[in-house]
Amino acid sequence: MTTRTRVVLCASIAIAGSLLPLPAAAHASIGRLSQQLPLVVYVAGAGIAVALSFVIAFMVAARWRPAAAIADRIVPRPLVRALRAIGLAGWLWIVAQWLVGGSSSAEVGTLFTWVYGWVGIAIASAILAPVWEWLDPFATLHDIGTWVWRRTGIAGWAAAPYPARLAKWPAVAGMVAVVWIELAARGTEMGRVVLLYTAVTLVLMAQFGKQRWRTHGEVFSVWFRTLNRLGRYTFSGVGRVRRQRFPDGLLGRPWDASEVTLVAVASGAILYDGLSQTQPFFDAFGLPTVPAATIILLATLGAVSGAALLAARRVGYTTMGAGLLPISVGYLIAHYLTYLLLDGQRIVIAISDPFQQGWDLFGTAFFEPSAAWLQPAIVWMVMFGAVVGGHILGAWAGHLRTPGDTRGRRAELPLAVVMVGLTVVTLWSLGQAVFRAETAADTSVRVPLSTTSIVVTR
């Protein structure tokens, strides 16, 4: 099969799949885009995902070779300074608002960390460029502290060597802590969390060196750099980026167990978030307390990570990482896109009441986030494309043969099983979020099957 034939085959499958209906859910606390369709449609969607996996995994046997060297591009200095200023201003705003106190829709702790950071910056890193390299307020604070330290004339100390055996496991532990705060310990004061995390990060940057800790231990830098392996432009040095083609970022550098686990934890967190919104989950666990939610969350993360690591022992960590990352990004977009588009509008409220004191400086303090400007069909198709497109890219990248790779096709079965399993469970959870069986006691007004609607919850 020629390369052109493979491309046409995959494109045809993707186009055919895009014509089929599929649900996509957003973050539980803000919005959900739903297609009111029978459950059989979602089952069919899962079956299509299975077929796509096997078609790409067992019919395509392409090889990957590194691209020729591409010259770096200098990022304009004014843009770098603007991004660093924005990142620092956001950090200062979170801290100042927390210190002053108050409670309102103008709260920026969750807005900047979860909405713009965990979702917005993640998507930008995976699709466009490594914006976190300059938005990172912790690196900026470290640079400011270093400058002040030197101005005092006090001699510093040499950074300690980072233990190679730790790999990126500190970032994995940080990822588990972050998703626990988001999904289990809801209601946590983000200002306090940000201050504590800042203190720990600055101490470890001083201990091991800023760039070394950002590379191995600082969870946001490690995670966004991992996502950027898919991006159009990747970080190549201070003030420089380099254009990369797919899948050079995924296969050009080897993966290790800690990196695969990091992506698996992120994928498991999204999976847990989706499952926690389903009726079967509620029937089984109700509204779990923090300890119960912690146990369920850790069990989910452990199951996904364990499956990924077991498969990686057969196919290799690089193959597993290259296959899993695009799928994780697809799930991220599908679950949280409307969260970003809807809850992100709260910045209009925060500008008028920056310290939650009941101000209305610009007449927007009582603004209500609205989804009226969104075209449901377009958003639905984008989210569908994220799920299926991420699955296709993951299957393609995970089954590309690198130079010297002599594996037989059977060796790829564990990867296919993990990817298909994750996709089926995800599609099932999305379907459960919008499917409702007709009962004799159901007296509510039913939405026609062909109607698409945006439902805003809580």
JOWOHU-V132140 format. One record per residue. N is the residue number from 1. RES is the residue in three letters. SS is DSSP state (hx for helix, st for strand, lp for the rest). OMEGA is omega in degrees with one decimal (NA if undefined). Layout:
n = [N:N]
res = [RES:RES]
ss = [SS:SS]
omega = [OMEGA:OMEGA]
//
This chain:
n = [1:2:3:4:5:6:7:8:9:10:11:12:13:14:15:16:17:18:19:20:21:22:23:24:25:26:27:28:29:30:31:32:33:34:35:36:37:38:39:40:41:42:43:44:45:46:47:48:49:50:51:52:53:54:55:56:57:58:59:60:61:62:63:64:65:66:67:68:69:70:71:72:73:74:75:76:77:78:79:80:81:82:83:84:85:86:87:88:89:90:91:92:93:94:95:96:97:98:99:100:101:102:103:104:105:106:107:108:109:110:111:112:113:114:115:116:117:118:119:120:121:122:123:124:125:126:127:128:129:130:131:132:133:134:135:136:137:138:139:140:141:142:143:144:145:146:147:148:149:150:151:152:153:154:155:156:157:158:159:160:161:162:163:164:165:166:167:168:169:170:171:172:173:174:175:176:177:178:179:180:181:182:183:184:185:186:187:188:189:190:191:192:193:194:195:196:197:198:199:200:201:202:203:204:205:206:207:208:209:210:211:212:213:214:215:216:217:218:219:220:221:222:223:224:225:226:227:228:229:230:231:232:233:234:235:236:237:238:239:240:241:242:243:244:245:246:247:248:249:250:251:252:253:254:255:256:257:258:259:260:261:262:263:264:265:266:267:268:269:270:271:272:273:274:275:276:277:278:279:280:281:282:283:284:285:286:287:288:289:290:291:292:293:294:295:296:297:298:299:300:301:302:303:304:305:306:307:308:309:310:311:312:313:314:315:316:317:318:319:320:321:322:323:324:325:326:327:328:329:330:331:332:333:334:335:336:337:338:339:340:341:342:343:344:345:346:347:348:349:350:351:352:353:354:355:356:357:358:359:360:361:362:363:364:365:366:367:368:369:370:371:372:373:374:375:376:377:378:379:380:381:382:383:384:385:386:387:388:389:390:391:392:393:394:395:396:397:398:399:400:401:402:403:404:405:406:407:408:409:410:411:412:413:414:415:416:417:418:419:420:421:422:423:424:425:426:427:428:429:430:431:432:433:434:435:436:437:438:439:440:441:442:443:444:445:446:447:448:449:450:451:452:453:454:455:456:457:458]
res = [MET:THR:THR:ARG:THR:ARG:VAL:VAL:LEU:CYS:ALA:SER:ILE:ALA:ILE:ALA:GLY:SER:LEU:LEU:PRO:LEU:PRO:ALA:ALA:ALA:HIS:ALA:SER:ILE:GLY:ARG:LEU:SER:GLN:GLN:LEU:PRO:LEU:VAL:VAL:TYR:VAL:ALA:GLY:ALA:GLY:ILE:ALA:VAL:ALA:LEU:SER:PHE:VAL:ILE:ALA:PHE:MET:VAL:ALA:ALA:ARG:TRP:ARG:PRO:ALA:ALA:ALA:ILE:ALA:ASP:ARG:ILE:VAL:PRO:ARG:PRO:LEU:VAL:ARG:ALA:LEU:ARG:ALA:ILE:GLY:LEU:ALA:GLY:TRP:LEU:TRP:ILE:VAL:ALA:GLN:TRP:LEU:VAL:GLY:GLY:SER:SER:SER:ALA:GLU:VAL:GLY:THR:LEU:PHE:THR:TRP:VAL:TYR:GLY:TRP:VAL:GLY:ILE:ALA:ILE:ALA:SER:ALA:ILE:LEU:ALA:PRO:VAL:TRP:GLU:TRP:LEU:ASP:PRO:PHE:ALA:THR:LEU:HIS:ASP:ILE:GLY:THR:TRP:VAL:TRP:ARG:ARG:THR:GLY:ILE:ALA:GLY:TRP:ALA:ALA:ALA:PRO:TYR:PRO:ALA:ARG:LEU:ALA:LYS:TRP:PRO:ALA:VAL:ALA:GLY:MET:VAL:ALA:VAL:VAL:TRP:ILE:GLU:LEU:ALA:ALA:ARG:GLY:THR:GLU:MET:GLY:ARG:VAL:VAL:LEU:LEU:TYR:THR:ALA:VAL:THR:LEU:VAL:LEU:MET:ALA:GLN:PHE:GLY:LYS:GLN:ARG:TRP:ARG:THR:HIS:GLY:GLU:VAL:PHE:SER:VAL:TRP:PHE:ARG:THR:LEU:ASN:ARG:LEU:GLY:ARG:TYR:THR:PHE:SER:GLY:VAL:GLY:ARG:VAL:ARG:ARG:GLN:ARG:PHE:PRO:ASP:GLY:LEU:LEU:GLY:ARG:PRO:TRP:ASP:ALA:SER:GLU:VAL:THR:LEU:VAL:ALA:VAL:ALA:SER:GLY:ALA:ILE:LEU:TYR:ASP:GLY:LEU:SER:GLN:THR:GLN:PRO:PHE:PHE:ASP:ALA:PHE:GLY:LEU:PRO:THR:VAL:PRO:ALA:ALA:THR:ILE:ILE:LEU:LEU:ALA:THR:LEU:GLY:ALA:VAL:SER:GLY:ALA:ALA:LEU:LEU:ALA:ALA:ARG:ARG:VAL:GLY:TYR:THR:THR:MET:GLY:ALA:GLY:LEU:LEU:PRO:ILE:SER:VAL:GLY:TYR:LEU:ILE:ALA:HIS:TYR:LEU:THR:TYR:LEU:LEU:LEU:ASP:GLY:GLN:ARG:ILE:VAL:ILE:ALA:ILE:SER:ASP:PRO:PHE:GLN:GLN:GLY:TRP:ASP:LEU:PHE:GLY:THR:ALA:PHE:PHE:GLU:PRO:SER:ALA:ALA:TRP:LEU:GLN:PRO:ALA:ILE:VAL:TRP:MET:VAL:MET:PHE:GLY:ALA:VAL:VAL:GLY:GLY:HIS:ILE:LEU:GLY:ALA:TRP:ALA:GLY:HIS:LEU:ARG:THR:PRO:GLY:ASP:THR:ARG:GLY:ARG:ARG:ALA:GLU:LEU:PRO:LEU:ALA:VAL:VAL:MET:VAL:GLY:LEU:THR:VAL:VAL:THR:LEU:TRP:SER:LEU:GLY:GLN:ALA:VAL:PHE:ARG:ALA:GLU:THR:ALA:ALA:ASP:THR:SER:VAL:ARG:VAL:PRO:LEU:SER:THR:THR:SER:ILE:VAL:VAL:THR:ARG]
ss = [lp:lp:hx:hx:hx:hx:hx:hx:hx:hx:hx:hx:hx:hx:hx:hx:hx:hx:lp:lp:lp:lp:lp:st:lp:lp:lp:lp:lp:lp:st:st:st:st:st:lp:lp:lp:hx:hx:hx:hx:hx:hx:hx:hx:hx:hx:hx:hx:hx:hx:hx:hx:hx:hx:hx:hx:hx:lp:lp:lp:st:lp:lp:lp:lp:lp:lp:lp:lp:lp:st:st:lp:lp:hx:hx:hx:hx:hx:hx:hx:hx:hx:hx:hx:hx:hx:hx:hx:hx:hx:hx:hx:hx:hx:hx:hx:hx:lp:lp:lp:lp:lp:lp:lp:lp:hx:hx:hx:hx:hx:hx:hx:hx:hx:hx:hx:hx:hx:hx:hx:hx:hx:hx:hx:lp:lp:lp:lp:hx:hx:hx:hx:lp:hx:hx:hx:hx:hx:hx:hx:hx:hx:hx:hx:hx:hx:hx:hx:lp:lp:lp:lp:lp:lp:lp:lp:lp:lp:lp:lp:hx:hx:hx:lp:lp:hx:hx:hx:hx:hx:hx:hx:hx:hx:hx:hx:hx:hx:hx:hx:lp:lp:lp:lp:lp:lp:hx:hx:hx:hx:hx:hx:hx:hx:hx:hx:hx:hx:hx:hx:hx:hx:hx:hx:hx:lp:hx:hx:hx:hx:hx:hx:hx:lp:lp:hx:hx:hx:hx:hx:hx:hx:hx:hx:hx:hx:hx:lp:lp:st:st:st:st:st:lp:lp:st:st:st:st:lp:lp:lp:lp:hx:hx:hx:hx:lp:lp:lp:lp:lp:hx:hx:hx:hx:hx:hx:hx:hx:hx:hx:hx:hx:hx:hx:hx:hx:hx:hx:hx:lp:lp:lp:hx:hx:hx:hx:hx:hx:hx:lp:lp:lp:lp:hx:hx:hx:hx:hx:hx:hx:hx:hx:hx:hx:hx:hx:hx:hx:hx:hx:hx:hx:hx:hx:hx:hx:hx:hx:hx:lp:hx:hx:hx:hx:hx:hx:hx:hx:hx:hx:hx:hx:hx:hx:hx:hx:hx:hx:hx:hx:hx:hx:hx:hx:hx:hx:hx:hx:hx:hx:hx:hx:hx:hx:hx:hx:lp:lp:lp:lp:lp:lp:lp:lp:lp:lp:lp:lp:lp:lp:lp:lp:lp:lp:lp:lp:lp:lp:lp:hx:hx:hx:hx:hx:hx:hx:hx:hx:hx:hx:hx:hx:hx:hx:hx:hx:hx:hx:hx:hx:hx:hx:lp:lp:st:lp:lp:lp:lp:lp:lp:lp:hx:hx:hx:hx:hx:hx:hx:hx:hx:hx:hx:hx:hx:hx:hx:hx:hx:hx:hx:hx:hx:hx:hx:hx:hx:hx:lp:lp:lp:lp:lp:lp:lp:lp:lp:lp:lp:lp:lp:lp:lp:lp:lp:st:st:st:st:st:lp:lp]
omega = [-178.3:179.0:-179.9:179.5:178.8:-179.8:179.6:179.7:-178.7:179.3:179.5:178.4:-179.6:-179.5:178.8:179.0:-178.5:179.2:-179.3:-179.0:177.8:179.0:173.8:-176.0:178.1:-179.6:-170.6:-171.2:-174.0:-171.8:177.5:172.7:-173.8:175.2:-175.6:-177.1:178.4:-178.0:-178.8:178.8:179.9:176.1:177.7:177.5:177.5:178.3:177.6:178.4:177.0:-179.7:178.7:-178.1:-176.6:178.0:-177.1:-175.2:-170.9:178.0:-177.6:-179.9:-177.7:177.2:178.1:173.8:-177.7:177.0:175.6:-178.5:179.1:-177.3:176.7:174.9:179.8:175.2:-178.2:-177.0:176.6:178.3:177.7:-179.3:179.5:179.9:178.5:178.2:179.1:179.7:179.6:178.8:177.8:178.2:179.9:-179.7:178.8:-177.1:-178.4:-179.4:178.8:-179.9:179.9:179.7:-179.4:180.0:-179.3:176.6:-179.8:-178.6:-174.4:179.7:178.2:-178.7:-176.6:-177.1:-174.4:-172.8:-177.6:-176.5:-173.1:179.0:-174.2:-179.5:178.7:-179.9:178.8:179.9:-176.4:-175.3:-170.9:-169.0:-177.3:-174.6:-178.4:180.0:-178.0:175.3:-174.1:-179.2:-179.3:176.1:179.1:177.7:177.1:179.9:177.7:178.8:177.7:179.3:179.2:-179.4:-179.8:-179.6:178.6:179.9:179.4:180.0:178.5:179.0:-179.2:179.0:178.6:176.0:179.4:-178.8:-177.0:-177.1:179.7:-178.4:177.9:179.5:174.6:177.4:176.9:177.8:177.2:178.1:177.9:179.0:-178.7:-178.3:175.1:178.0:-176.9:-168.1:-177.6:-177.9:-178.7:-180.0:178.4:178.0:-173.9:177.6:178.6:179.3:-179.5:179.3:180.0:-179.6:178.8:-179.3:-179.6:-177.9:-179.3:178.1:-178.3:172.6:177.4:-177.8:-173.2:-174.9:-174.4:-175.1:-179.1:-180.0:176.7:-178.6:-171.8:-168.2:-176.1:-165.4:-178.0:179.6:-179.3:-176.9:-178.7:175.2:176.5:176.9:-176.9:173.5:175.6:-170.7:177.4:177.5:-178.9:-179.4:-178.1:-179.5:-177.6:177.8:-177.5:173.2:179.9:177.4:179.4:177.8:174.3:5.8:-176.2:-180.0:-179.2:-173.6:-175.7:177.7:-177.6:175.1:172.1:-175.0:-178.1:179.9:177.0:178.7:178.9:-179.9:179.5:178.0:177.9:178.8:178.9:178.4:178.4:178.0:178.1:-179.6:178.2:-179.2:-177.6:179.1:-175.9:177.9:177.1:178.0:179.4:178.5:-176.9:-171.3:-176.2:173.2:-171.4:172.9:-179.3:177.5:-179.5:178.5:178.8:-179.6:-179.2:179.9:-178.9:177.4:178.5:179.2:179.2:-179.3:-179.5:-179.7:179.1:178.7:-179.7:-178.5:176.7:177.9:-178.6:178.2:-179.8:-173.6:-177.5:-177.3:-179.4:178.1:-179.3:179.5:-180.0:179.5:-173.3:-174.4:178.7:178.0:179.1:178.3:176.9:178.3:179.5:-179.6:-176.7:-176.7:-167.9:-178.1:-179.9:173.1:178.4:-175.3:-178.2:-176.3:177.6:179.0:-179.1:177.6:178.0:177.3:-176.5:179.8:179.9:-179.4:-169.7:-176.9:177.0:-179.2:-179.9:179.1:173.6:-171.0:-174.6:177.1:-178.2:-176.7:-178.7:178.2:177.9:175.8:-175.0:175.9:-175.8:-177.3:-179.8:172.4:-174.1:-177.5:-179.5:179.0:179.5:-179.1:177.5:-178.8:175.2:178.5:179.1:-178.8:-176.2:178.8:176.5:178.8:-180.0:-179.8:178.7:178.4:-180.0:-177.5:-177.8:-177.6:172.7:-179.6:175.7:179.3:-179.5:179.8:-177.4:-179.1:171.2:-177.5:179.6:179.4:-177.5:-177.1:179.6:178.3:179.7:-178.9:-179.9:-177.0:-180.0:179.6:178.8:-177.5:-179.8:-180.0:179.6:178.7:178.5:-179.5:177.0:178.8:178.5:-177.2:-176.3:-178.0:176.4:-179.5:178.1:176.9:-178.7:-178.2:-176.9:-179.7:-178.3:178.2:-177.9:176.7:177.5:-175.2:-176.9:-175.4:174.9:-178.4:173.0:-179.1:178.7:-178.3:179.1:NA]
//
